[in-house]
Amino acid sequence: MTEHSCLRCRDYLEQERAWQQVLREKQDAWFKVRQDLELRLTLTECLLFAATVALVLIAVFGGG
């Protein structure tokens, strides 16, 4: 796109750049939230697996 010097075009281009920046910031924030949720899910899955293994071992070998 060629740059225009009229005020209307400049205002439009500035507004478009501002919206693109807002979109990038929101995408970055969503990416971070998604990473945090995936980490929490992974930790929860690991803890549940460990608890299941512990219960199976107790059931198989007895409680003491």
DSSP file (Angstrom, degrees, kcal/mol; ACC not computed):
  #  RESIDUE AA STRUCTURE BP1 BP2  ACC     N-H-->O    O-->H-N    N-H-->O    O-->H-N    TCO  KAPPA ALPHA  PHI   PSI    X-CA   Y-CA   Z-CA
    1    1 A M              0   0    0      0, 0.0     2,-0.2     0, 0.0     0, 0.0   0.000 360.0 360.0 360.0 137.1    0.0    0.0    0.0
    2    2 A T        -     0   0    0      1,-0.1     2,-0.3     0, 0.0     0, 0.0  -0.594 360.0-111.6 -85.6 149.3    1.3    3.4   -0.8
    3    3 A E        -     0   0    0     -2,-0.2     2,-0.3     2,-0.0    -1,-0.1  -0.623  30.1-156.1 -80.8 135.2    1.4    6.1    1.8
    4    4 A H        -     0   0    0     -2,-0.3    -1,-0.0     2,-0.1     0, 0.0  -0.791  13.1-147.6-108.6 155.5   -0.9    9.0    1.4
    5    5 A S        +     0   0    0     -2,-0.3    -1,-0.1     4,-0.1    -2,-0.0   0.545  61.7 110.4-100.1  -8.0   -0.4   12.4    2.8
    6    6 A C  S  > S-     0   0    0      1,-0.1     4,-2.3     4,-0.0     5,-0.2  -0.358  74.4-123.1 -69.7 151.5   -4.1   13.4    3.4
    7    7 A L  H  > S+     0   0    0      1,-0.2     4,-2.8     2,-0.2     5,-0.2   0.869 108.8  55.4 -63.2 -39.1   -5.2   13.6    7.0
    8    8 A R  H  > S+     0   0    0      1,-0.2     4,-2.3     2,-0.2    -1,-0.2   0.929 110.8  44.7 -61.5 -45.2   -8.0   11.1    6.5
    9    9 A C  H  > S+     0   0    0      2,-0.2     4,-2.7     1,-0.2    -2,-0.2   0.905 113.5  50.0 -66.8 -41.3   -5.6    8.4    5.2
   10   10 A R  H  X S+     0   0    0     -4,-2.3     4,-2.6     2,-0.2     5,-0.2   0.919 111.0  49.5 -63.8 -42.1   -3.0    9.1    7.8
   11   11 A D  H  X S+     0   0    0     -4,-2.8     4,-2.5     1,-0.2    -1,-0.2   0.919 111.6  49.2 -61.4 -42.8   -5.7    8.9   10.6
   12   12 A Y  H  X S+     0   0    0     -4,-2.3     4,-2.6    -5,-0.2    -2,-0.2   0.929 112.2  47.6 -62.2 -45.3   -6.9    5.6    9.1
   13   13 A L  H  X S+     0   0    0     -4,-2.7     4,-2.3     2,-0.2    -2,-0.2   0.890 112.4  49.2 -64.8 -39.4   -3.3    4.2    8.9
   14   14 A E  H  X S+     0   0    0     -4,-2.6     4,-2.3     2,-0.2    -1,-0.2   0.910 112.2  48.4 -65.3 -41.3   -2.6    5.2   12.5
   15   15 A Q  H  X S+     0   0    0     -4,-2.5     4,-2.4    -5,-0.2    -2,-0.2   0.905 110.8  51.0 -65.1 -40.8   -5.8    3.7   13.7
   16   16 A E  H  X S+     0   0    0     -4,-2.6     4,-2.2     2,-0.2    -2,-0.2   0.912 110.6  48.7 -63.1 -42.7   -5.0    0.5   11.8
   17   17 A R  H  X S+     0   0    0     -4,-2.3     4,-2.2     2,-0.2    -1,-0.2   0.900 110.5  51.6 -63.4 -40.5   -1.5    0.3   13.4
   18   18 A A  H  X S+     0   0    0     -4,-2.3     4,-2.3     1,-0.2    -2,-0.2   0.917 110.6  47.9 -63.4 -42.9   -3.0    0.9   16.8
   19   19 A W  H  X S+     0   0    0     -4,-2.4     4,-2.6     1,-0.2    -1,-0.2   0.879 109.8  52.8 -66.1 -36.9   -5.5   -1.9   16.3
   20   20 A Q  H  X S+     0   0    0     -4,-2.2     4,-2.4     2,-0.2    -1,-0.2   0.897 109.4  49.4 -64.0 -39.2   -2.8   -4.2   15.1
   21   21 A Q  H  X S+     0   0    0     -4,-2.2     4,-2.5     2,-0.2    -2,-0.2   0.920 111.1  49.0 -64.7 -44.0   -0.7   -3.5   18.2
   22   22 A V  H  X S+     0   0    0     -4,-2.3     4,-2.5     1,-0.2    -2,-0.2   0.917 111.2  50.5 -60.9 -43.2   -3.7   -4.2   20.4
   23   23 A L  H  X S+     0   0    0     -4,-2.6     4,-2.5     1,-0.2    -2,-0.2   0.917 109.8  49.7 -61.7 -44.2   -4.3   -7.4   18.6
   24   24 A R  H  X S+     0   0    0     -4,-2.4     4,-2.6     1,-0.2    -1,-0.2   0.917 111.3  49.6 -60.5 -43.1   -0.7   -8.5   19.0
   25   25 A E  H  X S+     0   0    0     -4,-2.5     4,-2.4     1,-0.2    -2,-0.2   0.910 112.1  47.4 -63.6 -41.9   -0.9   -7.7   22.8
   26   26 A K  H  X S+     0   0    0     -4,-2.5     4,-2.6     2,-0.2    -1,-0.2   0.886 111.9  50.3 -67.1 -38.2   -4.1   -9.7   23.2
   27   27 A Q  H  X S+     0   0    0     -4,-2.5     4,-2.4     2,-0.2    -2,-0.2   0.908 111.3  48.7 -65.3 -41.1   -2.6  -12.6   21.2
   28   28 A D  H  X S+     0   0    0     -4,-2.6     4,-2.1     2,-0.2    -2,-0.2   0.916 112.2  48.5 -63.4 -42.8    0.5  -12.5   23.4
   29   29 A A  H  X S+     0   0    0     -4,-2.4     4,-2.4     1,-0.2    -2,-0.2   0.918 112.1  48.7 -64.0 -43.0   -1.6  -12.5   26.6
   30   30 A W  H  X S+     0   0    0     -4,-2.6     4,-2.7     1,-0.2    -1,-0.2   0.891 108.9  53.6 -64.3 -38.9   -3.7  -15.4   25.4
   31   31 A F  H  X S+     0   0    0     -4,-2.4     4,-2.3     2,-0.2    -1,-0.2   0.912 110.0  47.6 -61.2 -42.5   -0.6  -17.4   24.5
   32   32 A K  H  X S+     0   0    0     -4,-2.1     4,-2.5     2,-0.2    -2,-0.2   0.916 111.9  49.3 -65.7 -43.1    0.7  -16.9   28.0
   33   33 A V  H  X S+     0   0    0     -4,-2.4     4,-2.5     1,-0.2    -2,-0.2   0.919 111.4  50.1 -61.0 -43.1   -2.6  -17.9   29.6
   34   34 A R  H  X S+     0   0    0     -4,-2.7     4,-2.5     2,-0.2    -2,-0.2   0.908 110.1  49.8 -63.2 -42.1   -2.7  -20.9   27.4
   35   35 A Q  H  X S+     0   0    0     -4,-2.3     4,-2.3     2,-0.2    -1,-0.2   0.924 111.1  49.7 -61.7 -43.9    0.8  -21.9   28.4
   36   36 A D  H  X S+     0   0    0     -4,-2.5     4,-2.4     1,-0.2    -2,-0.2   0.914 111.7  48.3 -61.5 -43.0    0.0  -21.5   32.1
   37   37 A L  H  X S+     0   0    0     -4,-2.5     4,-2.5     1,-0.2    -1,-0.2   0.898 110.8  50.5 -65.5 -40.2   -3.2  -23.6   31.7
   38   38 A E  H  X S+     0   0    0     -4,-2.5     4,-2.4     2,-0.2    -1,-0.2   0.897 110.4  50.2 -64.4 -39.2   -1.3  -26.4   29.9
   39   39 A L  H  X S+     0   0    0     -4,-2.3     4,-2.5     2,-0.2    -2,-0.2   0.926 111.4  48.0 -64.0 -44.6    1.4  -26.4   32.6
   40   40 A R  H  X S+     0   0    0     -4,-2.4     4,-2.5     1,-0.2    -2,-0.2   0.910 111.8  50.0 -62.5 -41.8   -1.3  -26.7   35.3
   41   41 A L  H  X S+     0   0    0     -4,-2.5     4,-2.7     2,-0.2    -1,-0.2   0.915 110.5  49.8 -63.1 -42.7   -3.0  -29.5   33.4
   42   42 A T  H  X S+     0   0    0     -4,-2.4     4,-2.3     2,-0.2    -2,-0.2   0.924 111.9  47.8 -62.6 -44.8    0.3  -31.4   33.0
   43   43 A L  H  X S+     0   0    0     -4,-2.5     4,-2.4     2,-0.2    -1,-0.2   0.910 112.1  50.0 -62.6 -41.6    1.1  -31.0   36.7
   44   44 A T  H  X S+     0   0    0     -4,-2.5     4,-2.6     1,-0.2    -2,-0.2   0.917 110.2  50.1 -63.3 -43.1   -2.4  -32.2   37.6
   45   45 A E  H  X S+     0   0    0     -4,-2.7     4,-2.4     1,-0.2    -1,-0.2   0.909 110.9  49.6 -61.7 -41.7   -2.1  -35.2   35.3
   46   46 A C  H  X S+     0   0    0     -4,-2.3     4,-2.5     2,-0.2    -2,-0.2   0.918 111.8  47.9 -63.8 -43.5    1.2  -36.1   36.9
   47   47 A L  H  X S+     0   0    0     -4,-2.4     4,-2.4     2,-0.2    -2,-0.2   0.912 112.5  48.6 -64.8 -41.9   -0.1  -35.9   40.4
   48   48 A L  H  X S+     0   0    0     -4,-2.6     4,-2.4     2,-0.2    -1,-0.2   0.897 111.6  50.0 -64.7 -39.5   -3.2  -37.9   39.5
   49   49 A F  H  X S+     0   0    0     -4,-2.4     4,-2.6    -5,-0.2    -2,-0.2   0.928 111.2  48.8 -63.5 -44.6   -1.0  -40.6   37.9
   50   50 A A  H  X S+     0   0    0     -4,-2.5     4,-2.4     1,-0.2    -2,-0.2   0.906 111.8  49.0 -62.7 -41.5    1.3  -40.7   40.9
   51   51 A A  H  X S+     0   0    0     -4,-2.4     4,-2.4     2,-0.2    -1,-0.2   0.902 111.3  50.0 -64.9 -40.2   -1.7  -41.0   43.3
   52   52 A T  H  X S+     0   0    0     -4,-2.4     4,-2.5     2,-0.2    -2,-0.2   0.926 110.9  48.7 -63.5 -45.0   -3.2  -43.8   41.1
   53   53 A V  H  X S+     0   0    0     -4,-2.6     4,-2.7     1,-0.2    -2,-0.2   0.914 110.9  51.2 -61.0 -42.9    0.1  -45.7   41.1
   54   54 A A  H  X S+     0   0    0     -4,-2.4     4,-2.3     1,-0.2    -1,-0.2   0.918 111.0  47.7 -61.8 -43.4    0.4  -45.3   44.9
   55   55 A L  H  X S+     0   0    0     -4,-2.4     4,-2.4     2,-0.2    -1,-0.2   0.896 111.9  49.8 -65.2 -40.0   -3.1  -46.7   45.3
   56   56 A V  H  X S+     0   0    0     -4,-2.5     4,-2.6     2,-0.2     5,-0.2   0.924 111.2  49.1 -64.3 -44.0   -2.5  -49.6   43.0
   57   57 A L  H  X S+     0   0    0     -4,-2.7     4,-2.8     1,-0.2     5,-0.3   0.896 111.8  48.8 -62.8 -39.8    0.8  -50.5   44.8
   58   58 A I  H  X S+     0   0    0     -4,-2.3     4,-1.4    -5,-0.2    -1,-0.2   0.913 113.2  47.8 -65.0 -41.3   -1.0  -50.3   48.2
   59   59 A A  H  < S+     0   0    0     -4,-2.4    -2,-0.2     2,-0.2    -1,-0.2   0.889 117.7  41.5 -66.5 -39.0   -3.8  -52.6   46.8
   60   60 A V  H  < S+     0   0    0     -4,-2.6    -2,-0.2     1,-0.2    -3,-0.2   0.936 127.4  28.2 -75.8 -47.6   -1.3  -55.1   45.4
   61   61 A F  H  < S-     0   0    0     -4,-2.8     3,-0.3    -5,-0.2    -2,-0.2   0.454 110.3-118.2 -98.0  -1.2    1.2  -55.3   48.2
   62   62 A G     <  -     0   0    0     -4,-1.4    -1,-0.2    -5,-0.3    -2,-0.1   0.036  29.9 -79.1  83.8 163.6   -1.1  -54.4   51.0
   63   63 A G              0   0    0     -4,-0.1    -1,-0.2     1,-0.1    -4,-0.1   0.455 360.0 360.0 -83.3  -0.9   -0.9  -51.5   53.4
   64   64 A G              0   0    0     -3,-0.3    -2,-0.1    -6,-0.1    -1,-0.1   0.389 360.0 360.0 152.3 360.0    1.8  -52.9   55.6
